[in-house]
Amino acid sequence: MRIAYEIVGSREKSVAIIGSDVKNPKKAAEEIMQRHKAVLSVLQKTDKRQGKFRLHPSRLIKGKRDTEVVHKENGYLIKVDPRKSYFSPREATERQRIVEKVKGDENVLVMFSGVAPFAIAIAKKHPHTKITCVEMNLEAVKYAVKSVHLNRLTNVKNICWDVRKSRNLGIFDRIIMPLPETAIEFIDVAVLHSKKGTIIHLYGFSKGFAELEKKVKEKAKIYNFKYKIVGRQKVLPFSPGVSKNRLDIKVL
Ligand SMILES: C[S@@+](CC[C@H](N)C(=O)[O-])C[C@H]1O[C@@H](n2cnc3c(N)ncnc32)[C@H](O)[C@@H]1O
């Protein structure tokens, strides 16, 4: 039986998540738990991600109700309950791409930071960076704070707030905007926290880069800022013909 699933967690305790299209979820769950001894719970997605917190509605198919795990990725730990906050292990490669772009002592803002995987990945590799995270799901922020301690980091600050209402966050060298559905609607907030030379990593779902670049052009006209696109990255496929894409925008 071929089943598509993703695993969040570690060799001690993991959760497997199967798609809503799996016809015999009980059998699938049994097979997964046999294959992976650390999988103690199997969840099935019941719908697309939804709401402001971008959560996947799901139901427990088999195993323990407690789905809190510590995910191990590239030498750092992410504490998370996938039922309470957004987290995607599939984005590990993209996190590393961003880590490689960061220079030693940057001041970084992560908007829409979730359980803070971008921040932790950056902070672990670059101990002299200062990273500010803004996330409005309190459950996600609680996990982010726990992960900061788990990884013994001192350079990550977590703020639980709506980033549009946040004032005095400071001015940053780099701003990460990982909310592909609507990040473009917050580009004015990013520009407000930028200086000449700031790099903004904007994520969006689009058929190609041109669609996303057109939106940036329109916003730049409205908010009167000058910029240059210095990088383009296809991150992951999303739906037929549509990908999650990233534009790297340098503020001029
Ligand atoms: C797609 S998830 C990404 C989470 C995290 N950056 C990651 O890569 O795992 C987007 C997150 O943005 C948060 N969010 C949405 N609107 C927000 C806002 N206006 N201010 C702060 N956080 C917001 C959601 O709660 C969600 O956790």
The ligand as an SDF file (V2000), in Angstrom:
LIG
                    3D

 27 29  0  0  0  0  0  0  0  0999 V2000
    2.4460   29.8120    7.0750 C   0  0  0  0  0  0  0  0  0  0  0  0
    2.6400   29.9680    8.8230 S   0  0  0  0  0  0  0  0  0  0  0  0
    4.4050   30.0410    8.9390 C   0  0  0  0  0  0  0  0  0  0  0  0
    4.9300   29.8050   10.3060 C   0  0  0  0  0  0  0  0  0  0  0  0
    6.4570   29.7370   10.4240 C   0  0  0  0  0  0  0  0  0  0  0  0
    7.0850   30.9150    9.8940 N   0  0  0  0  0  0  0  0  0  0  0  0
    7.0250   28.5280    9.7550 C   0  0  0  0  0  0  0  0  0  0  0  0
    7.7500   28.6800    8.7710 O   0  0  0  0  0  0  0  0  0  0  0  0
    6.7680   27.4230   10.2400 O   0  0  0  0  0  0  0  0  0  0  0  0
    2.1420   31.6490    9.0520 C   0  0  0  0  0  0  0  0  0  0  0  0
    1.9880   32.0940   10.4850 C   0  0  0  0  0  0  0  0  0  0  0  0
    1.6430   33.4890   10.4890 O   0  0  0  0  0  0  0  0  0  0  0  0
    0.8090   33.7610   11.5960 C   0  0  0  0  0  0  0  0  0  0  0  0
    0.1280   35.0430   11.2980 N   0  0  0  0  0  0  0  0  0  0  0  0
   -0.8420   35.2620   10.3700 C   0  0  0  0  0  0  0  0  0  0  0  0
   -1.1690   36.5650   10.3470 N   0  0  0  0  0  0  0  0  0  0  0  0
   -0.3740   37.1960   11.2570 C   0  0  0  0  0  0  0  0  0  0  0  0
   -0.2230   38.5520   11.6860 C   0  0  0  0  0  0  0  0  0  0  0  0
   -0.9730   39.5170   11.1590 N   0  0  0  0  0  0  0  0  0  0  0  0
    0.6860   38.8420   12.6400 N   0  0  0  0  0  0  0  0  0  0  0  0
    1.4570   37.8580   13.1890 C   0  0  0  0  0  0  0  0  0  0  0  0
    1.3570   36.5410   12.8300 N   0  0  0  0  0  0  0  0  0  0  0  0
    0.4670   36.2110   11.8730 C   0  0  0  0  0  0  0  0  0  0  0  0
   -0.0840   32.5260   11.6870 C   0  0  0  0  0  0  0  0  0  0  0  0
   -0.6120   32.3580   12.9850 O   0  0  0  0  0  0  0  0  0  0  0  0
    0.9100   31.3960   11.2960 C   0  0  0  0  0  0  0  0  0  0  0  0
    1.4860   30.8000   12.4360 O   0  0  0  0  0  0  0  0  0  0  0  0
  1  2  1  0
  2  3  1  0
  2 10  1  0
  3  4  1  0
  4  5  1  0
  5  6  1  0
  5  7  1  0
  7  8  2  0
  7  9  1  0
 10 11  1  0
 11 12  1  0
 11 26  1  0
 12 13  1  0
 13 14  1  0
 13 24  1  0
 14 15  1  0
 14 23  1  0
 15 16  2  0
 16 17  1  0
 17 18  1  0
 17 23  2  0
 18 19  1  0
 18 20  2  0
 20 21  1  0
 21 22  2  0
 22 23  1  0
 24 25  1  0
 24 26  1  0
 26 27  1  0
M  CHG  2   2   1   9  -1
M  END
$$$$
